[in-house]
Amino acid sequence: MKKLSKILLITFSILFVVIIIGSFSANKYYESKFNKEIHIEEALEVNDLGQILDKYKGSLVYVDHSSVSCGPCFIELRDYAPQLQARYKDKPIKFVYICSESNYPLKTVSNSVLWRRKLATTNAKGHHYLVNKEFSLKIFKQTVSEDKGEVAYYPWQFIVDENGKIINSHAARPSDSNKLYQQLDSLLLMRK
């Protein structure tokens, strides 16, 4: 019985190490596919939006709030964010992407690996944060006006001013480029 327990303990220990090494290797593999202007951070301990936004004080910030399990979110990043960023390349606007972990069962891949895998297919420059689900729900509470009939969904975009205050809690998506360009252009004009 002791011998069987020892064998099981060794087997589980080896399996655990293999899973950890595999996850680390997958993260590094996908990061190697990123454009050098894509900056990522796992911010799973963040519990206040200011912890992220304080880094960008002095600039307008366009925030894209998404989920690892949201297909349309990554389509926005892949197909529309690069044009948006090119248009505002020399303007005082920062692009921040906050992606929530998912609760759906990830049987073969972690949220972290799936997030990196999806980001590797985009050319969305900027600062990308992986956050926990609870923090994501807090962001919705700060940006969704339920009293105006708004319903929280991914992707959700909002704009923050130079002082870290949310000034447009429901900005247009990158795929709605004409509307979004009007929103951003008017904010830039007001700041001249």
Secondary structure as GFF3:
##gff-version 3
##sequence-region A 1 192
A	DSSP	alpha_helix	2	31	.	.	.	ID=ss1
A	DSSP	beta_strand	38	42	.	.	.	ID=ss2
A	DSSP	alpha_helix	49	53	.	.	.	ID=ss3
A	DSSP	three_ten_helix	54	56	.	.	.	ID=ss4
A	DSSP	beta_strand	60	67	.	.	.	ID=ss5
A	DSSP	alpha_helix	71	79	.	.	.	ID=ss6
A	DSSP	alpha_helix	81	87	.	.	.	ID=ss7
A	DSSP	beta_strand	93	100	.	.	.	ID=ss8
A	DSSP	alpha_helix	111	119	.	.	.	ID=ss9
A	DSSP	beta_strand	126	131	.	.	.	ID=ss10
A	DSSP	alpha_helix	133	143	.	.	.	ID=ss11
A	DSSP	three_ten_helix	146	148	.	.	.	ID=ss12
A	DSSP	beta_strand	156	160	.	.	.	ID=ss13
A	DSSP	beta_strand	166	171	.	.	.	ID=ss14
A	DSSP	alpha_helix	177	190	.	.	.	ID=ss15
###
